[in-house]
Amino acid sequence: MATSTFSSIGDLASSVGTVTVDGAGSSWTASNTLSVGLLGSGTLNIIGGGSVSNGGTSIGSSPGGTGIV
């Protein structure tokens, strides 16, 4: 189980990030916005019964950003 306030995957230009939440009982809770691919490239994999919850989600929201969930 992971918790955070503001979380970002692939936040900065030219950055690349991947997060995988895998397995029953595996979870990630972001109390505010979870950004996937803001200015860079971000991938969020939720597999095998994993779960992610957050206060809001931004996926590939800026020019040059690419987000995959």
C-alpha positions in Angstrom: 0.0 0.0 0.0 1.4 3.4 -1.0 -0.1 6.8 -0.1 0.8 10.3 -1.4 -0.5 13.8 -1.6 0.4 14.9 -5.2 1.8 12.2 -7.5 3.3 12.5 -10.9 4.6 10.0 -13.5 6.4 11.6 -16.4 6.2 15.1 -15.0 9.0 17.0 -16.7 9.7 17.4 -20.4 11.7 14.4 -21.8 11.1 12.4 -18.7 9.8 8.8 -18.8 8.2 7.0 -15.9 6.2 3.8 -15.3 4.4 2.7 -12.2 2.8 -0.8 -11.9 0.3 -1.6 -9.1 0.0 -5.4 -9.3 -1.8 -7.9 -7.2 -4.9 -8.2 -5.0 -4.3 -6.0 -1.9 -1.8 -3.8 -3.7 -3.0 -0.2 -3.7 -1.9 3.4 -4.3 -3.9 6.3 -2.8 -3.2 9.9 -3.9 -5.2 12.3 -1.9 -4.9 15.0 -4.5 -4.2 14.9 -8.3 -2.5 12.0 -9.9 -0.7 13.2 -13.1 0.3 10.7 -15.8 2.4 12.2 -18.6 2.2 15.9 -17.7 5.1 17.1 -19.9 6.9 13.8 -20.4 5.8 10.3 -21.0 4.0 8.4 -18.2 2.5 5.0 -17.9 0.3 3.6 -15.1 -0.4 -0.1 -15.1 -3.1 -1.4 -12.8 -3.2 -5.2 -13.1 -3.9 -8.4 -11.2 -6.5 -6.9 -8.9 -4.4 -3.8 -7.9 -6.2 -0.6 -7.3 -5.5 3.2 -7.5 -7.6 6.0 -6.1 -7.1 9.7 -6.1 -8.7 13.1 -5.8 -8.4 13.8 -9.5 -6.6 12.5 -12.6 -4.7 14.3 -15.3 -3.6 12.2 -18.3 -1.4 13.7 -21.0 -2.8 17.1 -20.3 -0.1 19.4 -21.6 1.4 19.8 -25.0 4.2 17.2 -25.4 2.7 15.1 -22.6 1.7 11.5 -23.2 -0.1 9.4 -20.6 -1.2 5.8 -20.7 -3.4 4.1 -18.1 
